[in-house]
Amino acid sequence: MKQDDTLSDLQARLTALESRYAYQEDWLDTLDRSVAQQEKRLAQLERLNELMQRKIRDQQQALQENDMALPGPEDELPPHY
């Protein structure tokens, strides 16, 4: 009888371990998918950030060029000319 109890205890422990293993395997798969999605999103955000920075630099450059091209108060002729 002692041996039967030990065998059934071992079977119960093995079943519990198998259940835990299956749960952990599923959890790791879910985590892996989540990390992959985050990596993809991060790459998209990095590309967007680069585009935005380039656009801001282009706009700043265009503003500086326009500031140089526009006549300033010192370039205007007085009203009596």
Residue pairs with C-beta under 8 A, 6 or more apart in sequence:
none
